[in-house]
Structures are given as C-alpha cells and as structure tokens.
C-alpha cells in the first residue's frame, strides 16, 4: 500500500512539474484524490504546494486543518482555519468549522478531566461526540481506547487502537498504548498460568502476539504452556517464533530443543541446544540436555563430555551428575555411581529420581537397609513412583533374608504403575516361587 501511494505521488508531481499552466486548483484536486486513498502524507504535500503558489488559497488551508485534526495538532488546526477565514471572510462554512473546533476542544478537555477522575462512562460520552463528528481524529479514537484500557476491557481497547492506526499508522501514543495493552494482557496470561488455567493462559498469550509480534516472552510462554499440554508441534512453533523475534534469546533456543527432542527430532534438538550454548556458554542445562540425547542414542563418550561441561560451567546443577551415574551403572561402576548420586542429592535433595537410583545401586550391591532408606526418600518426594516401590520391595525381601510380606505389599503398589508392572510381577514371582530361580 505504501509503495502504491509513493508511486501515485511521484506520478502526480512529475505530471505537474511539466505543466505550463500549473494552478493551485490542480494541486488541490489531486490532494483530494489522495485523501480518498487515505494517502494523508501526499495530500498534505499537495495542499501545501497549492499554498506555495497562492498563499491565500483558502480551500487548501481548510483541508490542511482537517489533516491537522487527524494528527491531533489542534493549535495548527486553529491557525489554518484562522488563515482561511482571513483569506475568505465571507465564507460562513469556515467560521462554522472554527466554531466546531472550539466545541471539539471543549469535549476533548472534558473527556481528559473525566478520564483522570475515573468517570469512564462520561469520558466515553465526551470522546464519542468528537469521534462522531470527526471520525478521522486520531486523538479522539485513541482516547476512547485509553478509557477502555482503564476499564480493563482490553479487547475493546485494541479495537479502538487499531481504528486509530488505520487513520494514522504512525500515531506514537497509540503505538505505545498497544504495547501497554500487550504488557497487561501478558501479565493476565501469567496469572492464569500460575493458577494452572492453561487454556485461558493460551488465549491471552495469543492475543499478546497478535498485538505485538515482537513480544518474544509471550511466544516463549506459549511454548511453555503447549509443552505442559503435550502439544509438541505447537510448542515448537511458539519457541521458533520466540527466537525469530529475538535471536539471542538462549532460553527460547533451549525450549525449542526440549520440544524437538520430545517430538523425536534429536538432530534438531542438538542444533537448538548448541545455539543456546553459543549465545550463553555458561548455560549448564543445554549441555546436560545434549548429554541426555547422546546417552539415549548410545554415544556415551559424548554424553559424558557434555555432562562434564555442564558441571564445569555450573557445579551447583545436579542433573548432569545423575546422567553420569546412569552411565556408571550401565558400566557396573557402582561405587562411582554412588559418588555422583550423592553429589546430585547434596545439590538437590528433592530430586526423587536421584534417590531412586541410589536405591537401585544399593540393591545391586546388596545393601538392603541403605536401599530401603533411599527408596522411601524417593517415595516421600514423589508419592506415586512405581520404580521406588519396586526398589523398596526388592530391599524388603533382601534376597530372602528380609520381610516377605512387606516386600509383596510394596511390589503390589509397584504393579499398579503400568511402566513398572512387568518388573514388579517378575520380582513377586521370585518371592512366591523361589525354586524357579535357583541355579
């Protein structure tokens, strides 16, 4: 649209520049044509060009006054109308326009006072009177949006602000107000998210990015919520938009990597994690996430290296120690596994999975009491972990030297977890039919 307007302006000015009989009426007529196309800038230039040819050309002054109304410059509007009246004192229409302007100023000032006083309905009435008479007055439309924003009716506020920008796309106060609305809606979305009302949170975050597509935090939160709802593809799209809006947003790259990993795209995930590390070399979570992928794809040396890098940049982060311990367990390096797991629980005593692995290692080593303590600690933290009930059952039985009834009770609870059902039934059968498992 801007290109079309620019070309039209060039054509008009070029045609006029070659006209031998150039008169203000020609410029004025072309200015009116520009107004019909809502090309206010071209119209402004053409009307001023008409005045350059004839300083007393009153019709151009009146149109320039209307453009000034659109721009919210009421002082300049008055000046143009005064000049028009002086140039053509017999024209009653110009005087009426000047009187209307005084009435507009009255209603705009009245609306501002009512807005400041919190009399929102009265302010709407005052601003609406101006809007009805001058639908191209950006300031009046903008002011109606401000009232709605103060009332908390964000949708109505956005509608008015968009109308104001349709009249004047460069109106700075409206552009700032839209960003303010976006900020308020983002906060509302965060409130819903904290209350775990994810559907309403999504609605608000989507409204934010519809208003301001550079609001990368809203895209990120969209990704977080979609991840919570297990909508991996939607989360990937949201995180991708976040990093498109802010390319050095390393948390966004990390979120993108997590979603890609959940979607089965390990290579895409590794690239996203690497991007997060390139931006922030001290981001331990990204190193650790890479380590998890390498471990699951049997690239154990790379997994160990990534976890060690995570520890190097942030020794207080517990998770890489757990991954290292898992590699130790696979390699039957049980003592080293316990060292890493003890470091993990020292850093984060609320990680139920770390305690579960401690129970697992102690059961392998036959340390039944230590295994029971770790399994119970894991259950205290998670409550529903079938794996922890499984390890507790194994520790209670203790190879036949422990409490058979307590062991079966724990294993029965493990059996209720579909992930651990097969393992639990195997251990229960070993207790009930030990002869089947004798060498």
Secondary structure, 3 states (H helix, E strand, C coil): CHHHHHHHHHHHHHHHHCCCCCCHHHHHHHHHHHHHCCCHHHHHHHHHHHHHHCCCCHHHHHHHHHHHHHHCCHHHHHHHHHHHHHHCCCCHHHHHHHHHHHHHHHHHHHHHHHHHCCCHHHHHHHHHHHHHHCCCCHHHHHHHHHHHHHCCCHHHHHHHHHHHHHHCCCCHHHHHHHHHHHHHHHHHHHHHHHCCCHHHHHHHHHHHHHHCCCCHHHHHHHHHHHHHCCCHHHHHHHHHHHHHHCCCCHHHHHHHHHHHHHCCCHHHHHHHHHHHHHHCCCCHHHHHHHHHHHHHCCCHHHHHHHHHHHHHHCCCCCHHHHHHHHHHHHCCCHHHHHHHHHHHHHHCCCCHHHHHHHHHHHHHHCCHHHHHHHHHHHHHHHCCCHHHHHHHHHHHHHHHCCCHHHHHHHHHHHHCCCCCHHHHHHHHHHHHCHHHHCC
